Amino acid sequence: MSGSDDAHGPATRAIAAGRRAEWTGPVVNPPVWRASTHLYADCAALDAGKHGNADGQFFYGRRGAPTQWALADALTALEPGADGTVLYPSGCAALSGALLAVLSPGDVLLVTDNAYEPTRAMATGILKRMGVEARFFDPLDLDAYRAAFCERTRAVMLESPGSLTMEVCDVPALAAIAREHGAVSLIDNTWATGLGFPALAHGCDVAIMSLTKHVGGHSDLMMGSASAKGPTYQRLRKTAQDLGHVVSPDDAALALRGLRTMPLRLERGAASALGIAQWLAARPEIAEVLCPLLPGAAGHDLWRRDFAGGCGLFSVTLASRDTAARARFIDALDLFGIGYSWGGFESLVIPFDPASIRTARRWPAGRLGVRFSIGLEDPADLIADLEQALARMGAA
């Protein structure tokens, strides 16, 4: 059972993917192979091992073993059009590893202005030090984006919805323009995963995910992935090996376990988020709900056109511009933990103020944001918690 049949539905693929008989044996899940050293029968086998480099071929622990191979195979099956997936020790490692694989000194990288903040930090830090010029663009302005290309542009970094502020961009159009200019398009596809947005099928070259989020699903592992086609996949793989990227087989087993229930968790989180977003939209304390799932919200039409699903992550802006009031609201929440990350079974909340990290698509100064990750609690309980916290926010 390999689960590579794209004709199957997403839930079926999530159950079947990566469960090759040669990796699982007679049991349901691949065993956890903890191994740094892979042994060879003789010198001839040792020499033969140097001439292959693919999942499924034993060589050395840094190239993985059946537990990691099964996870990579499963993720490839969930990203239509991908020829392979590379695993990384975190989502940030996946972003940096993928960008380093496609960029060289002197290149120009175009970065969506609403990217995940560590992505921006890589572009203005490590990549700048190695001679790559980063240019930030408004993902909703196709004309300005097209004009940003030059003969040195080699890659485009996309994210949809945008981090924190949730703008949905026209990914197929952005990817097509990149291809016209001979640039590789990469997308951070953590929000929807390949189940909700098959990024390669929509024109992207590399689909990156933080597996820490929905795939792990239980806030107990760190991991990332990048899936791609043919030559691009091989570049990702070779760069990851040169950098020594490897993931723990124990964490790979946890990610495989989370993957099996991910479609159900995504569906439940999205449904709960939509109901809560609708409730918040009617509250006078809320200026705007930034949730692509919500009819009438910014980006909803593009989301309906391109996406097959969503998740429980969305944001709001407050009518108040009082940071102390925002802190009272967040501190009063009982069922929402205050913490980074998202996509786990538990609900989370953080404040955000992205004005200082936007250069192409400005965020109004003083506009206070709150991001929610809706977990698997009963939505009615979460709404009751929000209601009492909003009351506390208004208290002097």
DAGI-V832444 format. One record per backbone hydrogen bond with DSSP energy under -0.5 kcal/mol. NH is the residue of the N-H (numbers start at 0). CO is the residue of the C=O. If there is no record, write none. Layout:
nh = (NH,NH)
co = (CO,CO)
This chain:
nh = (5,7,12,13,14,15,16,17,18,19,22,23,24,26,30,32,33,34,45,46,47,48,49,49,50,51,56,57,60,62,63,67,68,69,70,71,72,73,74,75,76,77,78,79,81,82,83,85,87,93,94,95,96,97,98,99,100,101,101,102,105,106,107,108,109,110,111,112,114,118,119,120,121,122,123,124,126,127,128,129,130,131,132,133,134,136,138,140,141,144,145,146,147,147,148,152,153,154,155,156,157,157,159,160,161,162,164,165,168,169,170,173,174,175,176,177,178,179,180,181,182,183,185,185,186,187,188,188,192,195,196,198,201,201,202,203,204,205,206,207,207,208,210,210,211,212,215,216,223,224,225,226,227,228,231,232,233,234,235,236,237,238,239,240,241,242,243,243,244,251,252,253,254,255,256,257,258,259,260,260,261,261,264,265,266,267,268,269,270,271,272,273,274,275,276,277,278,279,280,281,281,282,285,286,286,287,289,289,290,293,294,296,299,302,303,304,305,306,307,308,313,313,314,315,316,317,318,319,322,325,326,327,328,329,330,331,332,332,336,336,338,338,344,347,348,349,351,355,356,357,361,366,367,368,369,370,371,372,373,373,374,375,380,381,382,383,384,385,386,387,388,389,390,391,392,393,394,394)
co = (3,4,8,9,10,11,12,1,15,17,19,19,20,23,22,30,31,32,41,42,43,44,45,46,47,48,53,55,35,59,60,64,64,65,66,67,68,69,70,71,72,73,75,77,78,227,227,225,223,89,90,91,92,93,94,95,96,97,98,98,130,103,151,132,154,134,156,136,111,115,115,116,117,118,119,120,121,121,124,125,127,126,106,131,108,110,136,137,139,140,141,142,143,144,145,149,107,107,183,109,155,185,187,166,166,113,162,161,166,138,168,169,170,171,172,173,174,175,176,178,177,153,155,183,205,157,186,207,188,191,192,196,197,198,199,198,184,184,226,186,205,224,208,222,222,209,210,212,87,208,85,206,83,204,228,228,229,230,231,232,233,234,235,236,237,238,239,240,239,247,248,249,250,251,252,253,254,255,256,257,257,258,260,261,262,263,264,265,266,267,268,269,270,271,272,273,274,275,276,277,278,279,282,284,316,316,287,314,288,290,292,293,296,298,299,300,301,302,195,195,311,371,289,369,287,367,284,284,320,321,322,323,324,325,326,327,328,329,334,346,336,348,216,372,336,370,368,352,353,354,359,363,365,351,315,349,313,347,311,371,372,344,377,377,378,379,380,381,382,383,384,385,386,387,388,389,390,391)
